[in-house]
Amino acid sequence: MRKGWKFESRRKFMATITGGLGFWGTARLLLAGTDLTKQESGAVLTTLDVKEPRLQQVGGFILVKKTSAGDLLVVRSGESQYSAFSIVCPHLQCNIKVKSSTLIQCPCHQSGYTIDGNYISGPAKRGLNKFAVSVEGNVIKVVRP
């Protein structure tokens, strides 16, 4: 080995490098996790007008892009009820698609969901990540739960 190196063998050198990379990878994950916990519960992610033409019928929907929680789908799921959830399928993180006024489906592996984000079928095994929705006057508010 070259003078100045503190390693007795290539094996020790590789173990040290691998350990260091593992440390920084773990630190990065932990720091990313703290960013997620800084997102306050109850924070308004988006607001919409109840008179929005795309929300006039049950099954109508709007894709809201680039909120602090990612892209969301807001659906009129009843006569006076609205649902909001992530567009990311919990199975393998593909983006879901609205197939009809009663069905939302993941195009990657065909996991199916109701228009309020509940699991129907497929490999996902659970519903979509939901967000709280309230209606105040003519304003629909989607908030972080």
C-alpha positions as CSV (number, residue, x, y, z in Angstrom):
1,M,0.0,0.0,0.0
2,R,1.0,3.6,-0.6
3,K,2.4,5.5,2.3
4,G,0.0,7.9,3.9
5,W,-3.0,5.6,3.6
6,K,-4.4,4.4,6.9
7,F,-5.9,1.3,5.5
8,E,-4.1,-2.1,5.8
9,S,-6.0,-3.7,2.9
10,R,-8.4,-3.1,0.1
11,R,-11.1,-4.8,2.1
12,K,-10.8,-2.3,5.0
13,F,-10.7,0.6,2.6
14,M,-13.9,-0.7,0.8
15,A,-15.6,-1.3,4.2
16,T,-14.8,2.3,5.3
17,I,-16.1,3.8,2.0
18,T,-19.3,1.7,2.1
19,G,-19.9,2.6,5.7
20,G,-19.5,6.3,4.9
21,L,-21.9,6.1,2.0
22,G,-24.4,4.2,4.1
23,F,-24.2,6.9,6.8
24,W,-24.8,9.8,4.3
25,G,-27.6,7.9,2.6
26,T,-29.3,7.3,6.0
27,A,-28.8,10.9,6.9
28,R,-30.3,12.1,3.7
29,L,-33.4,9.9,4.3
30,L,-33.8,11.2,7.8
31,L,-33.5,14.8,6.6
32,A,-36.1,14.2,3.9
33,G,-38.4,12.8,6.5
34,T,-38.0,15.9,8.7
35,D,-39.1,18.0,5.7
36,L,-42.3,16.0,5.5
37,T,-43.0,16.4,9.1
38,K,-42.7,20.2,8.8
39,Q,-45.8,20.1,6.7
40,E,-48.5,21.3,9.1
41,S,-51.7,19.4,9.5
42,G,-54.7,21.6,8.5
43,A,-52.6,23.6,5.9
44,V,-54.7,24.6,2.9
45,L,-53.3,22.9,-0.2
46,T,-55.8,24.4,-2.7
47,T,-59.1,26.1,-3.1
48,L,-61.7,25.7,-5.8
49,D,-65.0,27.3,-6.7
50,V,-68.0,25.1,-6.4
51,K,-69.3,26.6,-9.6
52,E,-66.4,25.1,-11.5
53,P,-68.0,23.5,-14.6
54,R,-66.0,20.3,-14.3
55,L,-67.4,19.8,-10.8
56,Q,-71.1,20.2,-11.6
57,Q,-71.9,16.5,-11.9
58,V,-71.2,13.6,-9.5
59,G,-68.1,12.0,-10.9
60,G,-66.7,15.3,-12.2
61,F,-63.1,16.0,-11.3
62,I,-60.2,18.4,-11.5
63,L,-56.5,17.6,-11.4
64,V,-54.7,20.1,-9.3
65,K,-51.0,20.1,-10.0
66,K,-48.0,21.1,-7.9
67,T,-49.5,21.5,-4.4
68,S,-47.1,21.2,-1.5
69,A,-48.5,17.6,-1.2
70,G,-48.0,16.8,-4.9
71,D,-50.6,16.5,-7.6
72,L,-54.1,16.0,-6.3
73,L,-57.4,14.8,-7.8
74,V,-60.5,16.6,-6.5
75,V,-63.7,14.7,-7.3
76,R,-67.4,15.5,-6.8
77,S,-68.2,12.2,-5.1
78,G,-71.8,13.0,-4.1
79,E,-74.5,15.6,-4.5
80,S,-72.9,17.9,-2.0
81,Q,-69.7,15.9,-1.3
82,Y,-66.2,16.3,-2.6
83,S,-63.2,14.0,-2.2
84,A,-59.5,14.8,-2.7
85,F,-56.6,12.4,-2.9
86,S,-53.1,11.9,-4.3
87,I,-52.9,10.8,-7.9
88,V,-50.1,8.4,-6.9
89,C,-51.2,4.7,-6.8
90,P,-49.9,3.2,-3.5
91,H,-48.9,0.0,-5.3
92,L,-45.9,1.1,-7.4
93,Q,-46.4,4.9,-7.5
94,C,-47.8,5.2,-11.0
95,N,-50.2,8.1,-11.6
96,I,-53.9,7.0,-11.6
97,K,-56.4,7.9,-14.3
98,V,-60.2,8.6,-14.1
99,K,-61.8,5.9,-16.3
100,S,-65.5,6.9,-15.8
101,S,-67.7,8.8,-13.4
102,T,-67.5,5.8,-11.1
103,L,-64.0,4.3,-11.6
104,I,-60.5,5.5,-11.1
105,Q,-57.8,3.1,-12.2
106,C,-54.0,2.8,-12.2
107,P,-52.8,2.2,-15.8
108,C,-49.7,0.3,-14.7
109,H,-51.3,-2.7,-13.0
110,Q,-55.1,-1.9,-13.1
111,S,-55.7,-1.3,-9.4
112,G,-59.2,0.1,-9.2
113,Y,-60.7,2.8,-6.9
114,T,-64.1,4.3,-6.3
115,I,-64.5,8.0,-7.0
116,D,-63.9,8.8,-3.4
117,G,-60.5,7.0,-3.5
118,N,-61.4,3.7,-1.8
119,Y,-59.8,0.5,-3.0
120,I,-61.8,-1.9,-5.2
121,S,-59.4,-4.3,-6.8
122,G,-55.9,-5.1,-8.0
123,P,-52.5,-5.3,-6.4
124,A,-52.5,-2.0,-4.5
125,K,-54.3,-3.5,-1.4
126,R,-55.4,-0.1,0.0
127,G,-57.1,3.1,-1.1
128,L,-55.5,6.3,-2.3
129,N,-54.0,8.8,0.1
130,K,-56.8,11.1,1.0
131,F,-57.0,14.8,2.1
132,A,-59.6,16.5,4.1
133,V,-62.1,18.6,2.1
134,S,-64.5,21.3,3.4
135,V,-67.0,23.5,1.7
136,E,-67.4,27.1,3.0
137,G,-69.9,29.1,0.9
138,N,-68.8,28.7,-2.7
139,V,-65.3,27.6,-1.8
140,I,-64.0,24.1,-1.7
141,K,-60.9,23.8,0.5
142,V,-58.5,20.9,0.4
143,V,-56.4,20.6,3.5
144,R,-53.6,18.4,4.8
145,P,-55.1,16.0,7.3
